[in-house]
């Protein structure tokens, strides 16, 4: 017997004025000062995020 697939319900989108956005300390995306995008890209395989 096949398992039932649970459906995902998305919240409706809403417009938020840009000046109302604030930085969150819970945001996991962090960029170190002085590090280029190229340097970050070179680090991806070393960190194990890339599957070749």
N, C-alpha and C positions, 0 to 999 in steps of 0.2 A: 504494500500500500504506500502511495506517495505521501510525503509530508506536505502539509499546507505551508505555503510561502507567506510570511508575514509582510504586509504592505507597509511602506513608509509613508507617513503623512507629513508633508512639508508645510511649514508656516508660510503664510502669505508674505510677500515682500513689502517693504515699506520704505519710503524716502526719509532719510535722516539728513538734516543740514550739515554740511561739512564742518562748520564751526561748533557743532555740538558733539563731535567725535573726540574722545579722549584716549590717551595711551593706557593700556591695561598692563599691570604687572603680571597677569596670568597669561599673557601672550607668549607662547613658547618660541616664536620666531625672533631671534636676536642676531644682530650684526655687530661685530666688534669694530670700533672706530679705527680707521686707517686700513681696513682689509677690503681688497677689491673683489668684485664679483668673480673675476678670473681665479683669484686665490681660493675663494670659497668653492668654486667648481672643481679645482684640482684636489680639494680635500674630500670630496664626496666618495670616491672609491676607497680611500683610506679609512673612512668612517664606517664603511660597510653598507652604504645606502644604495649602491649601484649593483645591479645583477646583470652580468654580461652574458 
